[in-house]
Amino acid sequence: MNTKIVTTNRKAFHDYSILEKYEAGLVLAGYEIKSLRVNGANLTDGFVNFKGGEAFLGNVHIPPYVQQSTHVKDYDPRRERKLLMHKSEIAKLFARTREKGLALVPLQVYFSRRGIAKVELGLGKGKKTYSKKATIKRRDIERETDQELKFKKRMI
């Protein structure tokens, strides 16, 4: 899959255990597309909101495009952006997010092969503090064992 990843949300993987992943299109203005290509975006505190049978991506920071000849007045880099998904998929996700502890968070923003901006959403269950620590500990142990195995291979 030839895609150009613009940004990823590493904090989402730390705070949530991701159960399912979904893909959605983004409704953006032309200058926002240009800004994504040049500056990227910040997904750290992003979330998905549902209003009137539609899904919106909120609190995702897309910085203003600097080379723009006509500056857009009152540009809000954290404005809500509409997500393009099938109605049945939106209804399913809305029902799932009403379950206890489930949230829909943006995982990454990327451009498809055709140059269309897409966002990968993750349906995740919030982690407790002790499970976050356990995940970090497990990752550290795996890293140390991999390093030891590489070192032993060099010695042989």
Secondary structure, 3 states (H helix, E strand, C coil): CCCEEEEECHHHHHHEEEEEEEEEEECCCHHHHHHHHHHCCECCCCEEEEECCEEEEECCECCCCCCCCCCCCCCCCCCCEEEECCHHHHHHHHHHHCCCCEEEEEEEEEECCCCCEEEEEEEEEECCHHHHHHHHHHHHHHHHHHHHHHHHHHHC
